[in-house]
Amino acid sequence: MSTLLMLLCAAFAVNAIAQPAQWPARPVRIIVPFPAGGSADTLVRVVGQNLSKRWSQSVIIDNKPGGGTVIAGALAAKSPADGYTLLVIANSLTINAKLRANLPYDGLKAFEPVAQLVHSPQVIAVNSASPYKTLAELLRDAKSKPGTLSYSTVGPATTQHIAGEAFKRATGTDFTYAAFTGGALAANAVSGGHVTMVLTNLNEVAGLLESGKLRPLAVTTRDRLEALPQVPTVIEQGYKDYEAVAWFALAAPAGTPADIVQKIADDLQATLLDTEVRQKLIGAGLYPNYLGPKALSAHIQQEYERYGR
């Protein structure tokens, strides 16, 4: 009997060694390529709080702004592919892969797409003390004095920077670009009177709009926003081909096991269906728009081709 018991114990021991620990068995880190207080930071703090409850593990938010999101991307790409490090990605992932030949990681191939989470509309705004009451007035002055007016947004080759350059091209204007490490800082520069105009995510100007420190002139979406129904789109104001919307997603280092990627994606989908989470995100100007791993992968490829054009 004792021999049988020993054999059974040995079998259980071997089986326990063979079975991987259930994921997650320790805290999960989410690297954010933008400063605290911005759209991406708000997103992961709301989502991360819900995931922490689901996983019974801490979700650590690690802000690594700068370098047009390259600093954070390089850190994530070098992290173990075990599901314990995730990276917030946005349009800038595809922009960098198209524009930068010397990235410290392999463009799009360095990451496993996990899930798209939200879309973030963008707003064009000026200081409330500015003489510009409409977009037409701003553009009229910009055309008469090329290069003398300025626009601020988050740093080079980011979604908002490309949107700003596309805006200049669409409107035939020449604003001087002022780069900041985050959209909230870019908005503060305009409210402080240092820059003429800001183009950034709604979340990052909402407080300044509500307080009356900034005046919105346009939104960059195809349709007006429910949050700002009185503000016309750029398209409405005569520039029919202009639209710019930011998206935010999560990715993992390349090689992360497919079952872990799918579990994270499934848990993110459930999180976005949570009523409280949805209310918090929409209240922050972030509109849930889930895509799973395969759909996100296809979307990233489409974005890569679109930005190439």
N, C-alpha and C positions, 0 to 999 in steps of 0.2 A: 504493500500500500504506500509506503513511504517513497519507494522508487517511482511509482506512478505519479504521486504528488509532485515529486521533484521534476519529472518530465513535463507535467502540466505547467508548472511554474516557469520552467525554462521556455516553453512554447509561448506563454503569455509575454515573457520578457522580450523574446525575439520579435514578436508581433508589435510590441510597444515601440521597439527601436525602429522597426520598419515603417511605422506609421508616422508621417510628419505631424508636427504640432499644429493644432487647429489655428488658422489665421483669422484674426490677428491675436497673437499671444503677447504682444507688447505695444507700446504707443506707436502711432502712425504720424509721420511728419509730412506736412503739406508746405512745399516751398512756393512762396508768392513773389513774382518778379517785380512787384510794385510796393510803394510805401504803405504803412498803416493808414487807414482812413479812406482809402480809395475804393473803387468798385470791386476789384478782385479781392481785396482784403475783407470788405464787408461780406461778400459772397461766401468765402471759405469760413468765416467765423460763424455765420448763421448755419451753414451746412455742416460744418465741423462739430458744432454743439450737438446736432441731431445724430450724426454718425457716432460720436463718442458714447451716446446712450445705447445705440444699436450694437456697438462692438464691445461695450463694457471696457473700453480702453481710452486713454487720453488721445486727443488729436492735437498735435503741436503745430501752430502756425509759425512759419519761419520766413519773415519778410527779407528778401534779398534784392532790393531795387537797383537799377542802374544798368548801363550798357545796352539800353534798348531791349531788355529782358535776357540778354546773353549771359550775364553773370549768374543768374538763377538757373538758366538752362544748362550751363556748364557744370554747375554743382549737382543738379539732378542727374545729368547724363553719367556722371562718375559714381553715382550712388549704387549700392547693391540692388540688383533686380529681384527683390523679394517681396515687393508690395508694401514695404514699410516707409518708402519715400515716394511721394506723389508731387507733381508739378502743375501749377496753374498755367495753362496755355491760352493764347488768344490769337487774333489775326496776325500778331507780330511773329508768331512761330513760322508762318509761311512766308511772311515778308523777309525775315532774316535769311531763311533758306534760299530765297531767290536773289537777294541783294548782296549777301556777304560771302565772299569766297574763302575767308579765313576764319570761319567759326571754330571754336574750340571743341566742337562736337559735330557729328555727322548729320547736319541739317535735320530733315524729317525722320531719318532712319534711327536716330538716337532714342526715340521714344515710342512707347506703345500707347495708342489712343485708348482712353478708358471711357469717358462720357462727356458730351457737351451738356452744360448746365443751364446757361441763360444767354439771352441777348441783352445788350445794353444800348439804348438809343443815345445819341449825342446831341448836344445843344451848342449853339453859337450865341455868345452873350457878350455884352459890353458893360462897363461901369455905369451905374445908374445916374451918375453925374455927367455922363458922356453926352455930347450933342446929338448922337445918333439914335433916333427913335425907331428907325426901320432899317432893314438890311439894304434897301435901295440907297438910303442916305450914306451908309457906311461905304458901300461899293462905289458910289459916285465920288466920294472923297479919295478913296484908295486909287481910283483910276486917274484922278487929276494930280495926285502926288505919289507916284510909284515909289515903293520902298520906304516911305516915311511912316506908315502905320504898321503895327506889329500884331502878331497873333501868338498866343502861348498854348502849349499842350505838353503832354508827356514826351520824353526824349526821342532821339532820332530813330527812324525806321519802325516806330510803333504804329499801331492802328490809327491813332489820332493824328500823328504826324503825316502819314500818307493821306489821310482824309483831308488834312489841311492843305497839302500840296495839290490834291485833286480839286479842292475848292478853288484855289487860286487859278488853276488851269480852266476850270469850268466857267469862272466869272471873268477871266481875263484881267486879273489883278496881281499886284506884287506886294504882298505883306512880308515884312521881315519876321523870320521864325525865331521864337524864344523858347528854348527847350528847358523842361523841368523834369525832376525825377518822378513826379506824380501829378495826376490831374488836379487834385485838390490844391497843390502848390501853384499850379498854372492858373487856377481860378483865383486864388488869393492875390496873385500878381496883378490881375486885372482889377479886382476890387480895391487894391491898394493904389491904383492909378499908374502902375509902372508899365503896363502893356495895354494895347488898344482893345484886343478881342481875345476871347478864349474859345477853343473848340475842344470839348471834353465830354465825358459820360455824364448823363443826367444826375446820377448819384453824387457826383463830385461837385456839382453846382447847386443842388437842390436847396441846401441851407442858405446860401447866399442869395438865391432867387427869392426864397420865402422872406428873408430879412430885408429885402429891397436893396441890397448892396450891388446886385447885378441885374441888368435888364436883358431878357432873352429876345433875340431877333429872329431866330429860326431854329428848327429842329432838322436833323439830317436824315430822318426816316422817310419812307414813301408816303405815309399817312400821318396825320396829326396825332399827338400823344394824348391819351386820356388824362394824364397828369398835368398837361399844359395845353388845354384845348384852344386857348386863344392865340397860341403861337403858331404861325404858318410854317410850312415846310420850305426848304430851299427850292424844291420842285415847284411849289405853288407860286414862288416869286420869280419864275421865269427861267429856271435852270433844270429842264426836264430830265436830264441824264444824270443828275447828281443824287446819290444816295450813299450813306455811310453808316453802318451798324457794327458795333463791336460784339464779339461773342467770346464767352469764357468756357473753358473745359478743363478736365483733369487728364493728365497723362502719367505714365510710369516709365522708368528706365527700360530701354529695349531688353527683351529677354525675360521680363517678368512673366511667370507662369500664367497661361491663359485662364485657368480656373480661378486664380486670384483676381485677375483683371475683370473677369465676368462677375465675380462676387461683389467687387467694389462697384461696378456699374449697376448691378441690380439694387444694391443698397442705396446708391445715389438716386436711382429712379424712384424708389420708395420714399426717400427723403424729400424729393421735389413734389411728391403727391401729398405730403403732410400739410394740412391746412395752415398751421402756424408758420411753418417755414415759407410757404407760398406768400402769405400775407406780409411777412417781414421783407422778403425779397422784392416783391412788387412795390411795397412802401418805400424801398430804397432805389427804385427805378431800374430794377433788374427783373427781367421777364423770363420765367422758366421756359426752357425749350430743350427738352431732353433728346439726346441722340446716343445710342449705344455704341460699343466699340467699332463694329463694322460700318455703321452709318457715319460715325465721326471720322473714321479713316477716309471714307469717300468724300466727305465734306472738306477735309483738310486738303485733299488732292485737288478738288475743284477750286478752293481758295488759292492754292499755289499757282494754278493755271491762270486764274482771274487776275491776280496781282502781277503775274508775268506780263499779261497783256497791257 
